[in-house]
Amino acid sequence: MAPGGKPNNSDWGSRAWDSRGGAMSLLSQFGEFNLPSTSPAIPSEELFWYAVQTRSRQERKVATQLVEKQITAFLPLLKEVHRWSDRRKTVEQPLFPGYVFVRLPKQVETRISVVRTSGVVRFVGIQGNAIPIPDKEIDDIQTLLSTDIPFGLFPFLHAGQKVRIRGGYLDGVEGILTKKNADQSVVVSIALIQRSLAIRVTGFDLETI
């Protein structure tokens, strides 16, 4: 199970929408490559999420190696079905290319082990200091991955009306409310890496924060 009690099967996901470009159409699904640690239990209040920047196309390799070191790694995946006239092929790509999330205690020794992993560039932070990601931001991404609510990538927002979704599978998810035409969307962000996802929430109950 993933942190927060969510499944960690990379074959499931939430159905997105068809997007057509050139001779290829894409039917996208979101899943996650979430590998639990086998290290001795550490109280959750002593564990923190961090973003790790990886070399190009090294996300899976990094996540696998981290688990071999008994470090929890979370790699959200985008499943795409590429369709041509005579065949179709399913591929999985990182939802946030170039990043893997790790859950660690604050001990420097553990961070050194991560940085020494092949394919890792650095921890995301300020002047070489890793900055923790709020648990809520990772929890919300995992909640989205466990539903079949349509969502997609969205430009990162710095300001706007903060809301919380109430009811249904997305209950408790927080983000910034936007409007596009007649549709309402809530944008869920991971601020540290400046990446966002948009969920259509027309018909959902929302409360301001």
Secondary structure, 3 states (H helix, E strand, C coil): CECCCECCCCCCCEEEEEEEECCEEEEEEEEEEEECCCCCCCCHHHCEEEEEEECCCCHHHHHHHHHHCCCEEEEEEEEEEEECCCCEEEEEEECCCCEEEEEECCCHHHHHHHHCCCCEEEECEECCEECCECHHHHHHHHHHHCCCCCEEEECCCCCCEEEEEECCCCCCCEEEEEEECCEEEEEEEEHHHCEEEEEECCCCEEEEC
